[in-house]
Amino acid sequence: MKVEVEVVSTDTIKPSSPTPHHLRNYQLSFLDQISPPIFMPLVFFFEADHGDQNNFTNAAMSNQFKKSLSETLTQFYPLAGRVMDNLQIDCNDAGVPYFEARANCRLSEVVGDPIPGELNKFLPCELDDIRDLPMVIQVTFFDCGGLVLSVGFSHKVADALSFLMFVKSWAGTARGDRHRPCPCFGSSTIFPQKNLSGFKPTTGIVKEKIVTKRFVFTAAKIATLRDNYTDKNGAEEYSRPPTRIEALSAFIWSRFVAATQAKGDSGKIYTVLHAVNLRTRIDPPLPEYYFGNISRVAIAVASMDSEEECSFSDSKLDIVDRSNQLKQSLSDALTRFYPLAGRTRANLYIDCNDEGVPYVEAQVQCQLSVVVKQPEPAELNRLLPCELDNVGDLLLAIQVNIFGCGGIAVGLCISHKIADALSLFMFINGWAATARGDSDIVSPNFGLATIFPPRKLSGFKPGTGIYKDKCVTKRFVFNSSMIAFLKRKYTNSIYAENARSRPSRTEALSAFIWSRFVAATQGKEEEEEPSKRLINMVCQLVNLRTRTDPPLPENYFGNIVSFPMATPSMDSKEDCYGVINSIREAIKKVDGDYVKKLQGGEEHFMEDPAKKGGVVSFTFSSLCRFPIYEADFGWGKPVWVASASLTKKNVVLFMDTKVGNGIEAWINMEEEDMAKFQSDKEFLALFSPIQACI
């Protein structure tokens, strides 16, 4: 979107301590002399931290920026000077121009749909309007509380590594860190300056005709490119697989040539330039904290007569190869996980008859990135091989979905009759390891029935609890700052005798989600007649492997979980009705004695409390810390791992985000309750609006 940015104040930030006289003349190196006089821009976006107890105002943040910048400039003193005649920097403490501005939109609108040309509005000047300045800074505030920090760093003074060293040191100073990188300004002694009379380094900027576009390459796309180019390197000395950057460079350049080179225009010479850090190539190598332009551009002249081609011409064959690899490795993995190829019989045993696993291949008429960036839980069910309650006697079913871009989504359904989540991921990662050709693969232990012997359950019919017509699933992403805020918020709600620690991430999220559900969907307790009050029960799934005596190894396969129920006191005046304490107390009872009773059949099953009138149950299950992103079948780890629409009411599944220490909450409710829940003001104030996965 188009952005309007208005500068509201200007200042000049000088070093907090004067630069000593003997340091006032900083000599440019030869590499500095031949570097272009342009600003290198970096724009940092910071969302409002609602969880910050300091509750910084714009003025407070601005003062912290200025104060820490002033202190950092004492260490990076040439940046507060002025460049003189392409020979030196007069370290005269003239200061760094510092601008403050306001934007007319929300930060999320810029981040959600970034337009490179619009981002230049956050910079304090044009990139070639450098004059004698080593650095310029602008801080832009948004009405939503977010801010943008923009830094223009003169390429005449330093390269990107030096630029980032300064930014990192500035940030460390602002945080009060004691250990910060200390620059070394001795590059002119290693690359002495030359007499370059008449030489004028140009910026290379052509304002009127150049546009910038931003493209995001997913991990899967990069892995595909690396695979495509691995066998096209030619000479033996270059037979290693290309790096991520090499593969992307080859692809972008080759597509540029293919798109722009006219037929018969083979006489044109194409050069490819790539910046190279010289610090590691000097003998002896220089430390990374050497400041200045210590990099050069390597120039390659591509042979346009080469028969090698950077293209996706073999992408279809690659998909066939991957599908065959999935099938063959699945067959091999089933030898180890043999019950999954059988069929259940009468809720008593599995007939391991090698009948096999249904395997479906499907074509998806869109790009993988479309699904991942705007995921709709109900749509993800179409990537699965069957309805979730249409299990029949199957133990496992798989669907491999092939996207037009070459991406793949593996949809997998495993029967909860045979396995819990830990067993599921043991199988998935074992299958992936088999596909990679690993020899060290975890072998499952199928001896669970000797520890929890089967019982005669005549008349007992375990229900699915699925309500197809009225339930919806929504996915909400809580970022790390929101989770930290909730952990602080609920710390004081834990009883002193139970305060072994602050609430965990999932405890804090569970308390928040459940309390907002109650607030949004139920009337106030004091306004209801006692006979009409609902009983609220909260269930948290618990792994029993660590609670048996002795504990069971993680490779035990099957359902080795329990679901203790907590009944929070709705008369409690505590925040979230003391639900964290209630859950902890319920889980505490799942000890060795509980497991022995379970083994003896004394607590073998219980009726679904949701079926009882007047009882509202809410179940939480967490896959956080599970190895869900370890499934590398030989072409890289998944860019995203998702659940689907469970159509089971009042169930929440927690999953780690791939990056950022956040948590995805997959929340299942009846449609009417979900509408109320989503409209709850406290909920809307906290959950992250950025729902894309990558």
C-alpha positions as CSV (number, residue, x, y, z in Angstrom):
1,M,0.0,0.0,0.0
2,K,1.0,3.6,-0.5
3,V,2.5,5.2,2.7
4,E,2.6,8.8,3.7
5,V,5.5,9.7,6.0
6,E,5.8,13.1,7.6
7,V,9.1,14.3,9.3
8,V,8.1,15.9,12.6
9,S,11.6,16.7,14.1
10,T,15.3,16.7,13.3
11,D,18.3,16.5,15.5
12,T,22.0,15.8,15.4
13,I,23.4,13.1,17.7
14,K,27.0,13.5,18.8
15,P,29.3,11.1,20.7
16,S,28.6,11.1,24.4
17,S,32.4,11.7,25.0
18,P,34.6,13.9,22.7
19,T,36.9,12.1,20.3
20,P,40.5,12.4,21.5
21,H,42.7,14.7,19.4
22,H,45.0,11.8,18.2
23,L,42.0,10.0,16.7
24,R,40.6,12.9,14.8
25,N,42.0,12.0,11.4
26,Y,40.8,8.7,10.1
27,Q,42.5,7.6,6.9
28,L,40.4,5.9,4.2
29,S,41.8,2.7,2.8
30,F,42.4,2.1,-0.9
31,L,39.2,-0.1,-0.9
32,D,37.3,2.8,0.7
33,Q,38.5,5.2,-1.9
34,I,37.2,3.1,-4.8
35,S,33.9,2.3,-3.2
36,P,30.8,4.2,-4.4
37,P,29.5,7.2,-2.5
38,I,26.0,5.9,-1.8
39,F,24.0,5.0,1.3
40,M,23.4,1.3,2.0
41,P,19.9,1.2,3.5
42,L,18.5,-1.1,6.2
43,V,14.9,-0.8,7.5
44,F,14.0,-2.5,10.8
45,F,10.3,-3.0,11.7
46,F,9.3,-3.3,15.3
47,E,5.7,-4.1,16.3
48,A,4.2,-2.7,19.5
49,D,5.1,-4.8,22.5
50,H,1.9,-4.9,24.5
51,G,3.6,-7.2,27.0
52,D,6.3,-4.7,27.9
53,Q,5.9,-3.8,31.6
54,N,7.9,-0.6,31.0
55,N,5.1,0.6,28.6
56,F,7.5,2.9,26.7
57,T,6.0,6.0,25.1
58,N,7.3,7.2,21.8
59,A,9.2,9.9,23.6
60,A,10.8,7.4,25.9
61,M,11.8,5.1,23.0
62,S,13.2,8.1,21.1
63,N,15.3,9.1,24.1
64,Q,16.6,5.6,24.4
65,F,17.5,5.5,20.7
66,K,19.3,8.9,21.0
67,K,21.1,8.2,24.3
68,S,22.4,4.7,23.2
69,L,23.4,6.1,19.7
70,S,25.4,8.8,21.4
71,E,27.2,6.3,23.6
72,T,27.8,4.0,20.6
73,L,29.3,6.8,18.5
74,T,32.0,7.2,21.2
75,Q,33.2,3.8,20.1
76,F,32.4,4.2,16.4
77,Y,33.6,7.8,16.3
78,P,34.3,8.1,12.5
79,L,30.6,7.8,11.9
80,A,30.0,11.1,13.6
81,G,32.6,12.9,11.4
82,R,32.6,14.1,7.8
83,V,34.3,12.6,4.7
84,M,36.9,14.8,3.2
85,D,38.1,14.7,-0.5
86,N,37.9,10.9,-0.8
87,L,41.0,10.7,1.5
88,Q,40.0,10.8,5.1
89,I,37.2,11.3,7.7
90,D,37.5,14.4,9.8
91,C,36.4,12.9,13.2
92,N,35.2,16.3,14.4
93,D,32.1,15.0,16.3
94,A,29.8,16.9,14.0
95,G,27.2,14.2,14.7
96,V,24.8,12.0,12.9
97,P,21.6,13.5,11.4
98,Y,18.6,12.0,13.2
99,F,15.0,12.4,12.0
100,E,11.7,11.5,13.6
101,A,8.6,11.0,11.5
102,R,5.0,9.7,11.7
103,A,3.3,7.3,9.2
104,N,-0.4,7.5,8.3
105,C,-1.1,3.7,8.5
106,R,-0.6,0.7,10.7
107,L,2.7,-1.2,10.8
108,S,0.9,-4.4,9.8
109,E,-0.3,-2.8,6.6
110,V,3.3,-2.1,5.5
111,V,4.7,-5.5,6.6
112,G,1.8,-7.5,5.3
113,D,2.2,-6.1,1.7
114,P,5.6,-4.5,1.4
115,I,6.3,-2.4,-1.7
116,P,10.1,-1.6,-2.0
117,G,9.6,1.8,-3.6
118,E,7.3,2.8,-0.7
119,L,9.9,1.7,1.9
120,N,12.3,4.5,0.7
121,K,9.9,6.9,2.3
122,F,11.2,5.7,5.7
123,L,14.7,6.8,4.8
124,P,15.8,10.4,5.7
125,C,17.3,11.1,2.2
126,E,17.9,9.8,-1.3
127,L,20.5,7.0,-1.4
128,D,22.8,9.0,-3.6
129,D,22.3,12.3,-1.6
130,I,25.3,11.4,0.5
131,R,27.4,14.5,0.5
132,D,30.0,14.1,3.2
133,L,27.9,12.1,5.7
134,P,29.0,8.7,6.9
135,M,25.5,7.9,8.3
136,V,21.9,9.1,8.6
137,I,19.0,7.8,10.7
138,Q,15.3,8.1,10.8
139,V,12.8,6.7,13.3
140,T,9.2,6.6,12.2
141,F,6.3,6.0,14.6
142,F,2.9,4.5,13.8
143,D,-0.3,5.1,15.6
144,C,-0.6,1.4,16.5
145,G,2.5,1.7,18.6
146,G,4.9,0.1,16.1
147,L,8.0,1.8,14.8
148,V,10.5,1.7,12.0
149,L,14.2,2.3,12.4
150,S,15.9,3.2,9.1
151,V,19.7,3.6,8.8
152,G,21.6,4.8,5.8
153,F,25.2,3.8,5.9
154,S,27.8,5.3,3.5
155,H,29.5,2.7,1.3
156,K,32.4,5.1,1.2
157,V,33.1,4.3,4.8
158,A,32.3,0.6,5.3
159,D,30.8,-2.6,3.9
160,A,27.8,-4.6,5.0
161,L,29.6,-6.6,7.7
162,S,30.8,-3.3,9.3
163,F,27.3,-1.9,9.0
164,L,25.8,-4.8,10.9
165,M,28.5,-4.7,13.5
166,F,27.6,-1.1,14.3
167,V,23.8,-1.9,14.4
168,K,24.5,-4.8,16.7
169,S,26.7,-2.8,19.0
170,W,24.1,0.1,19.1
171,A,21.3,-2.4,20.0
172,G,23.6,-3.9,22.7
173,T,24.2,-0.5,24.2
174,A,20.5,0.2,24.3
175,R,19.9,-3.0,26.2
176,G,22.7,-2.3,28.6
177,D,24.9,-5.3,27.4
178,R,28.4,-5.1,28.7
179,H,29.9,-7.4,26.0
180,R,29.7,-5.6,22.6
181,P,31.8,-5.9,19.4
182,C,34.6,-3.4,19.4
183,P,35.7,-2.2,15.9
184,C,39.2,-2.1,14.7
185,F,39.9,0.9,12.5
186,G,43.2,-0.3,11.0
187,S,42.1,-1.2,7.4
188,S,44.2,1.7,5.9
189,T,47.4,0.0,7.1
190,I,46.5,-3.2,5.3
191,F,45.2,-1.5,2.2
192,P,47.1,1.8,2.0
193,Q,45.4,4.6,0.1
194,K,46.5,5.6,-3.4
195,N,46.8,8.8,-5.3
196,L,43.6,8.6,-7.4
197,S,43.7,12.0,-8.9
198,G,41.0,12.3,-11.5
199,F,39.2,9.2,-10.3
200,K,35.6,9.7,-9.3
201,P,33.7,6.6,-8.1
202,T,30.2,6.6,-9.4
203,T,27.0,5.5,-7.6
204,G,25.6,3.5,-10.5
205,I,22.2,4.8,-9.7
206,V,19.7,5.3,-12.6
207,K,16.7,6.9,-10.9
208,E,14.1,7.0,-13.7
209,K,14.1,3.5,-15.1
210,I,14.9,1.1,-12.3
211,V,12.4,-0.8,-10.2
212,T,12.8,-3.1,-7.3
213,K,10.7,-6.2,-6.6
214,R,10.8,-8.5,-3.6
215,F,10.4,-12.3,-4.0
216,V,10.4,-14.9,-1.2
217,F,12.0,-18.3,-2.0
218,T,10.8,-21.0,0.4
219,A,13.1,-23.6,1.8
220,A,11.5,-26.2,-0.5
221,K,12.1,-24.1,-3.6
222,I,15.7,-23.5,-2.7
223,A,16.2,-27.2,-2.0
224,T,14.7,-28.0,-5.5
225,L,17.1,-25.5,-7.1
226,R,20.1,-27.0,-5.3
227,D,19.1,-30.4,-6.5
228,N,18.6,-29.3,-10.1
229,Y,22.0,-27.6,-10.3
230,T,24.0,-30.2,-8.3
231,D,24.7,-32.4,-11.4
232,K,25.4,-29.4,-13.7
233,N,28.6,-28.1,-12.1
234,G,30.9,-29.8,-14.7
235,A,34.5,-29.9,-13.5
236,E,35.3,-32.2,-10.6
237,E,36.7,-29.4,-8.4
238,Y,33.2,-27.9,-8.4
239,S,31.3,-31.1,-7.8
240,R,30.0,-30.2,-4.4
241,P,26.3,-29.2,-4.2
242,P,25.7,-25.5,-4.8
243,T,25.0,-23.3,-1.7
244,R,21.6,-21.6,-1.3
245,I,23.0,-18.4,-2.7
246,E,24.8,-20.0,-5.6
247,A,21.6,-21.9,-6.6
248,L,19.4,-18.8,-6.4
249,S,22.0,-16.6,-8.2
250,A,22.2,-19.2,-11.0
251,F,18.4,-19.4,-11.3
252,I,17.7,-15.6,-11.3
253,W,20.5,-14.8,-13.7
254,S,19.6,-17.6,-16.1
255,R,15.9,-16.6,-16.2
256,F,16.9,-12.9,-16.7
257,V,19.0,-13.9,-19.7
258,A,16.3,-16.2,-21.1
259,A,13.7,-13.4,-20.7
260,T,15.7,-10.5,-22.1
261,Q,18.1,-11.9,-24.6
262,A,16.9,-11.4,-28.2
263,K,17.2,-14.4,-30.6
264,G,20.5,-14.2,-32.6
265,D,22.0,-11.8,-30.0
266,S,24.7,-14.2,-29.0
267,G,27.5,-11.7,-29.4
268,K,26.6,-9.9,-26.2
269,I,28.9,-10.5,-23.3
270,Y,27.3,-11.3,-20.0
271,T,29.2,-10.7,-16.7
272,V,28.1,-11.8,-13.3
273,L,29.4,-9.9,-10.2
274,H,29.4,-11.2,-6.7
275,A,30.6,-9.4,-3.5
276,V,33.2,-11.4,-1.6
277,N,34.4,-10.8,2.0
278,L,38.2,-10.4,2.1
279,R,38.6,-10.8,5.8
280,T,38.8,-14.6,5.6
281,R,41.0,-14.6,2.5
282,I,43.9,-12.6,3.8
283,D,46.9,-14.4,5.2
284,P,46.6,-14.4,8.2
285,P,42.8,-13.9,8.2
286,L,41.4,-10.7,9.7
287,P,38.9,-10.8,12.6
288,E,35.4,-9.9,11.6
289,Y,35.4,-6.7,13.7
290,Y,37.8,-5.0,11.2
291,F,35.9,-1.9,10.1
292,G,35.8,-0.5,6.6
293,N,35.4,-1.8,3.1
294,I,37.2,-5.1,3.3
295,S,35.4,-6.7,0.4
296,R,35.7,-6.9,-3.4
297,V,33.5,-7.9,-6.3
298,A,34.4,-11.1,-8.1
299,I,33.5,-10.9,-11.8
300,A,32.6,-14.0,-13.9
301,V,32.1,-14.1,-17.7
302,A,29.5,-16.8,-18.4
303,S,30.0,-18.9,-21.5
304,M,26.8,-18.4,-23.6
305,D,27.8,-21.3,-25.8
306,S,27.6,-23.7,-22.9
307,E,25.1,-26.5,-23.3
308,E,24.4,-26.4,-19.6
309,E,21.1,-24.8,-18.8
310,C,19.6,-23.5,-15.6
311,S,16.0,-24.5,-15.9
312,F,13.2,-26.6,-14.5
313,S,13.1,-28.8,-17.6
314,D,13.4,-32.0,-15.4
315,S,11.0,-30.9,-12.7
316,K,8.3,-33.5,-13.7
317,L,10.9,-36.2,-13.7
318,D,12.0,-35.0,-10.2
319,I,8.4,-35.3,-8.9
320,V,8.2,-38.8,-10.2
321,D,11.5,-39.7,-8.6
322,R,10.3,-38.2,-5.3
323,S,7.0,-40.1,-5.4
324,N,8.9,-43.3,-6.1
325,Q,11.3,-42.5,-3.2
326,L,8.3,-41.9,-0.9
327,K,6.7,-45.2,-1.8
328,Q,9.9,-47.3,-1.6
329,S,10.9,-45.8,1.7
330,L,7.4,-46.2,3.1
331,S,7.5,-49.9,2.2
332,D,10.8,-50.3,3.9
333,A,9.6,-48.4,7.0
334,L,6.5,-50.6,7.3
335,T,8.8,-53.6,7.8
336,R,9.8,-51.9,11.0
337,F,6.4,-50.5,11.8
338,Y,4.5,-53.6,10.6
339,P,1.3,-53.2,12.6
340,L,0.5,-50.1,10.5
341,A,0.1,-52.2,7.4
342,G,-2.5,-54.4,9.1
343,R,-6.2,-54.0,10.1
344,T,-7.9,-53.6,13.5
345,R,-10.2,-56.4,14.7
346,A,-13.0,-55.9,17.1
347,N,-11.3,-53.3,19.3
348,L,-9.0,-56.2,20.5
349,Y,-6.0,-56.6,18.3
350,I,-4.4,-55.8,14.9
351,D,-4.2,-58.5,12.3
352,C,-0.7,-57.8,10.9
353,N,-1.6,-59.3,7.5
354,D,0.5,-56.9,5.4
355,E,-2.6,-55.7,3.7
356,G,-0.9,-52.4,3.2
357,V,-1.3,-48.7,3.6
358,P,-3.6,-46.7,1.2
359,Y,-1.5,-44.3,-0.8
360,V,-3.1,-41.5,-2.8
361,E,-1.5,-39.1,-5.2
362,A,-3.3,-35.8,-6.0
363,Q,-2.6,-32.8,-8.1
364,V,-3.2,-29.3,-6.5
365,Q,-4.2,-26.5,-8.9
366,C,-2.3,-23.7,-7.1
367,Q,1.1,-22.8,-5.8
368,L,2.3,-24.2,-2.5
369,S,3.0,-20.7,-1.3
370,V,-0.7,-19.8,-1.6
371,V,-1.6,-22.5,0.9
372,V,1.2,-21.8,3.3
373,K,0.8,-18.0,3.4
374,Q,-3.0,-17.9,3.9
375,P,-3.8,-21.3,5.5
376,E,-7.4,-22.2,6.0
377,P,-7.8,-25.2,8.3
378,A,-10.9,-26.6,6.6
379,E,-9.1,-26.4,3.2
380,L,-6.2,-28.4,4.5
381,N,-8.5,-31.4,5.0
382,R,-8.6,-31.7,1.3
383,L,-4.9,-32.6,1.4
384,L,-5.8,-35.7,3.6
385,P,-6.7,-39.1,2.1
386,C,-10.0,-39.5,4.0
387,E,-12.4,-38.0,6.5
388,L,-11.0,-38.0,10.0
389,D,-13.9,-40.2,11.4
390,N,-13.9,-42.5,8.4
391,V,-11.3,-44.7,9.9
392,G,-12.8,-48.1,9.4
393,D,-10.3,-50.8,10.2
394,L,-7.4,-48.8,8.8
395,L,-4.3,-47.8,10.8
396,L,-2.6,-45.4,8.4
397,A,-3.5,-43.6,5.1
398,I,-1.3,-41.3,3.1
399,Q,-1.9,-38.7,0.4
400,V,0.9,-37.0,-1.5
401,N,-0.2,-33.7,-3.0
402,I,1.8,-32.3,-5.9
403,F,1.5,-28.6,-6.6
404,G,2.0,-26.9,-10.0
405,C,5.2,-25.2,-8.7
406,G,6.8,-28.6,-7.9
407,G,6.2,-28.4,-4.1
408,I,4.8,-31.4,-2.3
409,A,2.5,-31.7,0.8
410,V,2.4,-35.1,2.5
411,G,-1.0,-35.6,4.2
412,L,-1.0,-38.3,6.7
413,C,-3.7,-39.8,8.9
414,I,-2.8,-42.3,11.6
415,S,-5.5,-44.0,13.7
416,H,-5.7,-42.8,17.3
417,K,-6.7,-46.4,18.0
418,I,-3.1,-47.5,17.7
419,A,-0.9,-44.4,18.4
420,D,-0.5,-41.1,20.3
421,A,1.3,-38.1,18.9
422,L,4.8,-39.2,20.1
423,S,4.3,-42.5,18.3
424,L,3.1,-40.7,15.2
425,F,6.3,-38.6,15.0
426,M,8.4,-41.6,15.7
427,F,6.9,-43.2,12.6
428,I,7.2,-40.1,10.4
429,N,10.8,-39.4,11.3
430,G,11.6,-43.1,11.0
431,W,10.1,-43.1,7.5
432,A,12.0,-39.9,6.6
433,A,15.3,-41.3,7.9
434,T,14.7,-44.4,5.8
435,A,14.1,-42.2,2.7
436,R,17.4,-40.5,3.4
437,G,19.3,-43.8,3.7
438,D,20.1,-43.3,7.4
439,S,21.2,-46.4,9.2
440,D,20.6,-45.2,12.7
441,I,16.8,-45.4,12.9
442,V,14.8,-45.7,16.1
443,S,13.1,-49.1,16.3
444,P,9.6,-49.0,17.9
445,N,8.8,-51.2,20.9
446,F,5.4,-52.8,20.5
447,G,5.2,-54.3,24.0
448,L,2.7,-51.9,25.5
449,A,0.0,-54.5,25.9
450,T,2.2,-56.3,28.5
451,I,2.3,-53.1,30.6
452,F,-1.3,-52.1,30.1
453,P,-3.1,-55.4,29.5
454,P,-6.3,-55.3,27.5
455,R,-9.6,-55.5,29.4
456,K,-13.0,-56.9,28.7
457,L,-15.0,-53.8,27.8
458,S,-18.3,-55.3,26.8
459,G,-20.8,-52.6,25.9
460,F,-18.1,-49.9,25.8
461,K,-18.0,-48.0,22.5
462,P,-15.4,-45.3,22.4
463,G,-16.9,-42.3,20.6
464,T,-15.1,-39.9,18.3
465,G,-16.7,-36.8,19.8
466,I,-16.9,-35.4,16.3
467,Y,-19.6,-32.9,15.6
468,K,-19.5,-32.3,11.8
469,D,-22.1,-29.7,11.2
470,K,-21.5,-27.1,13.9
471,C,-17.8,-27.0,14.5
472,V,-15.1,-24.8,12.9
473,T,-11.4,-24.6,13.3
474,K,-9.4,-21.4,13.4
475,R,-5.6,-21.0,13.6
476,F,-4.1,-18.2,15.7
477,V,-0.4,-17.4,16.0
478,F,0.8,-16.0,19.3
479,N,4.3,-14.4,19.0
480,S,6.9,-14.7,21.7
481,S,6.3,-11.2,23.1
482,M,2.6,-12.0,23.6
483,I,3.4,-15.3,25.3
484,A,5.9,-13.6,27.6
485,F,3.3,-11.0,28.5
486,L,0.8,-13.8,29.4
487,K,3.4,-15.6,31.5
488,R,4.0,-12.5,33.5
489,K,0.3,-11.8,33.7
490,Y,-0.5,-15.2,35.3
491,T,2.6,-15.6,37.5
492,N,0.8,-13.9,40.4
493,S,-2.2,-16.2,40.0
494,I,-0.3,-19.3,41.1
495,Y,-0.6,-20.2,44.8
496,A,2.6,-19.7,46.8
497,E,2.8,-23.4,47.7
498,N,2.3,-24.3,44.0
499,A,4.6,-21.7,42.6
500,R,7.4,-24.1,41.6
501,S,7.9,-21.8,38.6
502,R,6.3,-19.3,36.4
503,P,3.7,-20.7,34.2
504,S,5.0,-22.4,31.1
505,R,4.2,-21.1,27.6
506,T,1.4,-23.6,27.1
507,E,0.0,-23.1,30.6
508,A,-0.2,-19.4,30.1
509,L,-1.8,-19.8,26.7
510,S,-4.3,-22.4,28.0
511,A,-5.3,-20.2,30.8
512,F,-5.8,-17.2,28.5
513,I,-7.7,-19.1,25.8
514,W,-10.0,-20.9,28.2
515,S,-10.7,-17.8,30.3
516,R,-11.6,-15.8,27.2
517,F,-13.8,-18.7,26.0
518,V,-15.7,-18.7,29.3
519,A,-16.0,-14.9,29.3
520,A,-17.3,-14.8,25.7
521,T,-19.7,-17.7,25.8
522,Q,-21.1,-17.9,29.4
523,G,-23.0,-15.5,31.5
524,K,-21.7,-14.0,34.7
525,E,-21.8,-16.5,37.6
526,E,-23.3,-14.1,40.1
527,E,-26.2,-13.4,37.7
528,E,-27.2,-17.0,37.3
529,E,-29.3,-19.3,39.5
530,P,-27.1,-21.9,41.2
531,S,-29.2,-24.7,39.5
532,K,-28.4,-23.3,36.1
533,R,-24.7,-22.8,36.6
534,L,-22.4,-24.7,34.2
535,I,-19.6,-27.0,35.4
536,N,-16.4,-26.2,33.6
537,M,-13.8,-28.9,33.2
538,V,-10.4,-28.5,31.6
539,C,-8.5,-31.5,30.3
540,Q,-4.7,-31.5,29.6
541,L,-3.2,-34.6,27.8
542,V,-0.2,-36.0,29.7
543,N,2.5,-38.4,28.4
544,L,2.6,-41.5,30.7
545,R,6.0,-42.7,29.6
546,T,7.8,-40.6,32.1
547,R,5.3,-41.4,34.9
548,T,5.5,-45.2,35.0
549,D,7.8,-46.8,37.5
550,P,10.4,-47.3,36.0
551,P,9.9,-44.8,33.2
552,L,9.3,-46.2,29.7
553,P,11.7,-45.3,26.8
554,E,10.3,-42.9,24.3
555,N,10.3,-45.6,21.6
556,Y,7.4,-47.4,23.2
557,F,4.7,-47.3,20.5
558,G,1.0,-46.9,21.2
559,N,-1.4,-44.7,23.2
560,I,0.6,-44.0,26.4
561,V,-1.3,-40.8,27.5
562,S,-3.8,-39.9,30.1
563,F,-6.2,-36.9,30.2
564,P,-6.5,-35.6,33.8
565,M,-9.5,-33.3,34.4
566,A,-9.4,-30.1,36.3
567,T,-12.5,-28.3,37.6
568,P,-11.6,-24.6,38.2
569,S,-13.6,-22.8,40.8
570,M,-15.9,-20.4,39.0
571,D,-16.4,-18.5,42.3
572,S,-12.7,-17.7,42.5
573,K,-11.7,-14.1,42.3
574,E,-8.3,-15.0,40.8
575,D,-7.4,-14.1,37.3
576,C,-8.5,-16.9,35.0
577,Y,-10.3,-18.6,38.0
578,G,-7.1,-20.2,39.2
579,V,-7.1,-22.6,36.2
580,I,-3.4,-23.0,36.2
581,N,-3.3,-24.3,39.7
582,S,-6.3,-26.6,39.0
583,I,-4.5,-28.1,36.0
584,R,-1.3,-28.6,37.9
585,E,-3.1,-30.3,40.8
586,A,-4.9,-32.6,38.3
587,I,-1.6,-33.5,36.6
588,K,0.1,-34.0,39.9
589,K,-2.3,-36.9,40.6
590,V,-1.1,-38.7,37.5
591,D,1.8,-40.4,39.4
592,G,3.1,-43.9,39.9
593,D,0.0,-44.9,42.0
594,Y,-2.3,-43.6,39.3
595,V,-0.4,-45.6,36.6
596,K,-0.6,-48.8,38.7
597,K,-4.4,-48.4,39.0
598,L,-4.6,-47.9,35.3
599,Q,-2.6,-51.0,34.7
600,G,-4.9,-52.9,37.0
601,G,-8.0,-51.7,35.1
602,E,-9.4,-49.7,38.1
603,E,-9.6,-46.5,36.0
604,H,-9.8,-47.9,32.6
605,F,-12.2,-45.5,30.9
606,M,-14.5,-42.6,31.6
607,E,-17.6,-41.2,29.8
608,D,-17.0,-38.1,27.7
609,P,-18.0,-35.3,30.1
610,A,-19.1,-33.2,27.1
611,K,-22.0,-35.5,26.7
612,K,-23.3,-34.7,30.2
613,G,-25.8,-31.9,30.6
614,G,-24.5,-28.8,32.4
615,V,-20.9,-29.8,31.8
616,V,-18.6,-27.8,29.5
617,S,-15.3,-29.5,28.9
618,F,-12.3,-28.0,27.2
619,T,-9.3,-30.0,26.1
620,F,-5.7,-28.9,25.5
621,S,-3.0,-30.9,23.7
622,S,0.5,-29.7,23.0
623,L,2.9,-30.7,20.3
624,C,5.4,-28.0,21.4
625,R,8.9,-29.3,21.7
626,F,8.0,-32.3,19.6
627,P,10.3,-33.1,16.6
628,I,7.7,-32.0,14.1
629,Y,10.1,-30.3,11.7
630,E,12.7,-33.1,11.5
631,A,11.0,-35.0,8.7
632,D,13.6,-34.6,6.0
633,F,12.9,-37.2,3.2
634,G,16.1,-36.2,1.4
635,W,15.2,-32.8,-0.1
636,G,15.1,-30.7,3.0
637,K,13.0,-30.2,6.1
638,P,9.4,-29.1,5.7
639,V,8.7,-25.3,5.4
640,W,5.5,-25.8,7.5
641,V,3.8,-28.6,9.5
642,A,0.1,-28.2,10.0
643,S,-2.9,-29.8,11.6
644,A,-6.4,-29.6,10.0
645,S,-10.0,-28.9,10.8
646,L,-10.8,-31.5,13.5
647,T,-14.5,-30.7,13.7
648,K,-14.4,-31.6,17.4
649,K,-15.6,-28.9,19.7
650,N,-13.7,-27.2,22.5
651,V,-10.3,-28.7,21.6
652,V,-7.0,-26.7,21.3
653,L,-3.8,-28.0,19.7
654,F,-0.6,-26.1,20.3
655,M,2.3,-26.3,17.8
656,D,5.6,-24.5,17.7
657,T,6.1,-22.0,14.9
658,K,9.0,-22.9,12.8
659,V,10.9,-19.7,13.7
660,G,10.5,-17.1,16.3
661,N,9.6,-19.1,19.4
662,G,5.9,-18.5,18.9
663,I,3.0,-20.9,19.1
664,E,0.3,-21.8,16.7
665,A,-3.0,-22.4,18.5
666,W,-5.5,-24.6,16.4
667,I,-8.8,-23.9,18.2
668,N,-11.9,-25.9,17.5
669,M,-15.3,-24.7,18.7
670,E,-19.0,-24.6,17.7
671,E,-19.6,-21.9,15.1
672,E,-21.6,-19.8,17.5
673,D,-19.1,-20.0,20.3
674,M,-16.2,-19.2,17.8
675,A,-17.9,-16.1,16.6
676,K,-18.2,-14.8,20.2
677,F,-14.7,-15.9,21.1
678,Q,-13.2,-14.1,18.1
679,S,-14.9,-10.9,19.1
680,D,-13.6,-10.9,22.6
681,K,-11.6,-7.7,23.1
682,E,-8.9,-9.1,25.3
683,F,-8.3,-11.9,22.9
684,L,-8.1,-9.6,19.8
685,A,-5.7,-7.4,21.7
686,L,-3.1,-10.2,22.0
687,F,-3.1,-12.7,19.2
688,S,-0.8,-12.0,16.3
689,P,-2.4,-10.7,13.2
690,I,0.3,-12.1,11.0
691,Q,-0.9,-15.6,10.2
692,A,1.5,-16.6,7.4
693,C,3.8,-19.5,8.2
694,I,6.8,-18.5,6.1
